Amino acid sequence: MTELTVNVSKTIKAPITKVFDAWLDPDTLAKFMLPMPGMENSQVKNEAHEGGLFTITMHVGTNKVPHTGKYIEIDRPKKLVFTWESPESIDGSIVTLNFTELNENQTKVELSHVKFIDEQRRSNHESGWENILNTLFQMFGSSQ
C-alpha cells in the first residue's frame, strides 16, 4: 500500500459560504457527487457535524456503489476533511477540501485525496473528483 495522492482544483462562480455549504447539504451534494458525466443523482445521507457520518450511494450503470465516511474537520467556510471508504479505497483514505475566497462571487476549491490501493485506482479517483468539481462548477455557472 502506498501513499498515492490526488490533487485537483476548480474555481467556482459563487460565494465561498454557498460553495462550502453545498458539500454538507445532502440534496445539493446528491446533484454533483457524480464521478462520471450523465450519471443518475447519488443518494446522500449525512450528519453534517464533526464526528458525523455520511453515506453517498453512487449509481454506476445498474450498480449502486456505497461510499461512506466520517467528518473529521468542519471549519466553515474554509476547510472540510473527511474519511473516504468505498470498494476502491483502503483504510486511512482521507479527503481534504480547502476553500479560498477569490472575491465575493468566486471561490477556489482545492481537493486532496490520499491513500489508494494502486495507481489505477488513484487515476480513477482523479477522474472522478475532476468530474465532481466540474459538475459543481456547472451547477453554479461558469467562471475562468
C-alpha beads as a LAMMPS data file, in Angstrom:
LAMMPS data file: protein, C-alpha beads

144 atoms
143 bonds

1 atom types
1 bond types

-500.0 500.0 xlo xhi
-500.0 500.0 ylo yhi
-500.0 500.0 zlo zhi

Masses

1 110.0

Atoms # bond

1 1 1 0.000 0.000 0.000
2 1 1 1.398 3.369 -0.932
3 1 1 0.618 6.994 -0.137
4 1 1 -0.708 7.832 -3.610
5 1 1 -2.450 11.219 -3.777
6 1 1 -4.940 13.057 -5.974
7 1 1 -4.880 16.860 -6.110
8 1 1 -7.500 18.700 -8.174
9 1 1 -8.870 22.235 -8.028
10 1 1 -11.535 24.384 -9.629
11 1 1 -12.715 27.971 -9.389
12 1 1 -16.465 28.148 -8.803
13 1 1 -18.507 31.266 -9.572
14 1 1 -20.306 31.554 -6.224
15 1 1 -19.717 32.950 -2.731
16 1 1 -17.485 30.837 -0.501
17 1 1 -20.257 30.010 2.002
18 1 1 -22.545 28.683 -0.746
19 1 1 -19.788 26.516 -2.224
20 1 1 -18.783 25.186 1.196
21 1 1 -22.368 24.507 2.261
22 1 1 -23.018 22.559 -0.965
23 1 1 -20.663 19.861 0.377
24 1 1 -22.770 19.397 3.519
25 1 1 -26.325 19.755 2.180
26 1 1 -27.496 16.250 1.183
27 1 1 -29.865 17.444 -1.570
28 1 1 -27.199 19.597 -3.220
29 1 1 -24.426 17.043 -2.700
30 1 1 -26.540 14.381 -4.453
31 1 1 -26.634 16.547 -7.596
32 1 1 -22.883 16.980 -8.071
33 1 1 -21.318 13.927 -6.389
34 1 1 -21.218 12.192 -9.783
35 1 1 -17.867 10.668 -10.801
36 1 1 -18.862 10.360 -14.470
37 1 1 -20.943 12.595 -16.757
38 1 1 -24.564 11.601 -17.291
39 1 1 -24.940 9.609 -14.095
40 1 1 -28.163 9.490 -12.100
41 1 1 -28.019 11.652 -8.951
42 1 1 -26.454 9.968 -5.952
43 1 1 -28.366 9.163 -2.787
44 1 1 -26.930 11.033 0.204
45 1 1 -27.470 10.713 3.930
46 1 1 -25.277 12.670 6.300
47 1 1 -24.792 14.052 9.775
48 1 1 -23.092 17.355 8.929
49 1 1 -21.009 17.884 12.070
50 1 1 -17.528 16.866 13.189
51 1 1 -17.682 13.174 14.022
52 1 1 -20.860 12.789 11.928
53 1 1 -21.170 10.019 9.380
54 1 1 -22.211 10.114 5.733
55 1 1 -23.257 7.646 3.070
56 1 1 -23.180 8.524 -0.622
57 1 1 -24.583 5.831 -2.892
58 1 1 -23.489 6.402 -6.468
59 1 1 -25.404 4.848 -9.369
60 1 1 -22.877 3.376 -11.787
61 1 1 -24.926 1.811 -14.555
62 1 1 -27.187 -0.691 -12.820
63 1 1 -24.865 -0.944 -9.813
64 1 1 -25.235 1.032 -6.597
65 1 1 -21.804 1.794 -5.133
66 1 1 -21.735 2.916 -1.485
67 1 1 -19.207 5.456 -0.241
68 1 1 -19.098 6.160 3.469
69 1 1 -17.049 8.223 5.828
70 1 1 -16.814 10.433 8.850
71 1 1 -16.394 14.198 9.026
72 1 1 -13.070 14.844 10.766
73 1 1 -12.938 18.651 10.480
74 1 1 -15.579 21.202 9.506
75 1 1 -14.139 24.735 9.553
76 1 1 -16.845 26.698 7.741
77 1 1 -16.232 28.096 5.170
78 1 1 -12.516 27.352 4.786
79 1 1 -11.854 23.637 5.246
80 1 1 -13.620 20.276 5.194
81 1 1 -11.885 16.967 5.971
82 1 1 -13.477 13.521 5.908
83 1 1 -12.585 9.851 5.684
84 1 1 -13.440 8.011 2.459
85 1 1 -14.453 4.362 2.435
86 1 1 -15.519 2.580 -0.745
87 1 1 -14.922 -0.702 -2.553
88 1 1 -11.942 1.060 -4.190
89 1 1 -10.327 2.561 -1.066
90 1 1 -8.039 1.453 1.745
91 1 1 -8.026 2.220 5.462
92 1 1 -6.911 5.742 6.239
93 1 1 -8.120 7.256 2.968
94 1 1 -8.773 10.965 3.658
95 1 1 -10.252 13.783 1.547
96 1 1 -9.365 17.398 2.361
97 1 1 -11.136 20.351 0.758
98 1 1 -9.739 23.864 1.104
99 1 1 -11.892 26.812 0.058
100 1 1 -10.371 30.188 -0.822
101 1 1 -12.449 33.292 -1.472
102 1 1 -11.037 34.958 -4.598
103 1 1 -13.696 37.675 -4.470
104 1 1 -17.273 37.889 -3.197
105 1 1 -18.536 35.726 -6.065
106 1 1 -15.605 33.372 -6.817
107 1 1 -14.288 30.520 -4.722
108 1 1 -11.308 28.287 -5.405
109 1 1 -11.830 24.696 -4.266
110 1 1 -8.696 22.609 -3.768
111 1 1 -9.255 18.902 -3.153
112 1 1 -6.636 16.453 -1.943
113 1 1 -7.365 12.733 -1.514
114 1 1 -4.691 10.467 -0.004
115 1 1 -4.190 6.700 0.149
116 1 1 -5.155 4.399 -2.680
117 1 1 -4.704 0.684 -3.293
118 1 1 -2.751 1.257 -6.520
119 1 1 -2.039 3.733 -9.322
120 1 1 -5.048 2.598 -11.386
121 1 1 -7.481 3.346 -8.539
122 1 1 -5.722 6.656 -7.877
123 1 1 -6.167 7.575 -11.534
124 1 1 -9.838 6.534 -11.469
125 1 1 -10.441 8.718 -8.411
126 1 1 -8.640 11.639 -10.036
127 1 1 -11.043 11.461 -12.996
128 1 1 -13.991 11.090 -10.623
129 1 1 -13.051 14.068 -8.447
130 1 1 -12.419 16.189 -11.555
131 1 1 -15.913 15.371 -12.830
132 1 1 -17.403 16.116 -9.402
133 1 1 -15.755 19.563 -9.315
134 1 1 -16.768 20.194 -12.945
135 1 1 -20.380 19.290 -12.113
136 1 1 -20.307 21.623 -9.099
137 1 1 -18.865 24.316 -11.369
138 1 1 -21.720 23.824 -13.843
139 1 1 -24.309 23.974 -11.048
140 1 1 -23.125 27.425 -10.021
141 1 1 -22.339 28.697 -13.515
142 1 1 -19.110 29.275 -15.326
143 1 1 -16.146 31.464 -14.473
144 1 1 -12.487 31.339 -15.537

Bonds

1 1 1 2
2 1 2 3
3 1 3 4
4 1 4 5
5 1 5 6
6 1 6 7
7 1 7 8
8 1 8 9
9 1 9 10
10 1 10 11
11 1 11 12
12 1 12 13
13 1 13 14
14 1 14 15
15 1 15 16
16 1 16 17
17 1 17 18
18 1 18 19
19 1 19 20
20 1 20 21
21 1 21 22
22 1 22 23
23 1 23 24
24 1 24 25
25 1 25 26
26 1 26 27
27 1 27 28
28 1 28 29
29 1 29 30
30 1 30 31
31 1 31 32
32 1 32 33
33 1 33 34
34 1 34 35
35 1 35 36
36 1 36 37
37 1 37 38
38 1 38 39
39 1 39 40
40 1 40 41
41 1 41 42
42 1 42 43
43 1 43 44
44 1 44 45
45 1 45 46
46 1 46 47
47 1 47 48
48 1 48 49
49 1 49 50
50 1 50 51
51 1 51 52
52 1 52 53
53 1 53 54
54 1 54 55
55 1 55 56
56 1 56 57
57 1 57 58
58 1 58 59
59 1 59 60
60 1 60 61
61 1 61 62
62 1 62 63
63 1 63 64
64 1 64 65
65 1 65 66
66 1 66 67
67 1 67 68
68 1 68 69
69 1 69 70
70 1 70 71
71 1 71 72
72 1 72 73
73 1 73 74
74 1 74 75
75 1 75 76
76 1 76 77
77 1 77 78
78 1 78 79
79 1 79 80
80 1 80 81
81 1 81 82
82 1 82 83
83 1 83 84
84 1 84 85
85 1 85 86
86 1 86 87
87 1 87 88
88 1 88 89
89 1 89 90
90 1 90 91
91 1 91 92
92 1 92 93
93 1 93 94
94 1 94 95
95 1 95 96
96 1 96 97
97 1 97 98
98 1 98 99
99 1 99 100
100 1 100 101
101 1 101 102
102 1 102 103
103 1 103 104
104 1 104 105
105 1 105 106
106 1 106 107
107 1 107 108
108 1 108 109
109 1 109 110
110 1 110 111
111 1 111 112
112 1 112 113
113 1 113 114
114 1 114 115
115 1 115 116
116 1 116 117
117 1 117 118
118 1 118 119
119 1 119 120
120 1 120 121
121 1 121 122
122 1 122 123
123 1 123 124
124 1 124 125
125 1 125 126
126 1 126 127
127 1 127 128
128 1 128 129
129 1 129 130
130 1 130 131
131 1 131 132
132 1 132 133
133 1 133 134
134 1 134 135
135 1 135 136
136 1 136 137
137 1 137 138
138 1 138 139
139 1 139 140
140 1 140 141
141 1 141 142
142 1 142 143
143 1 143 144
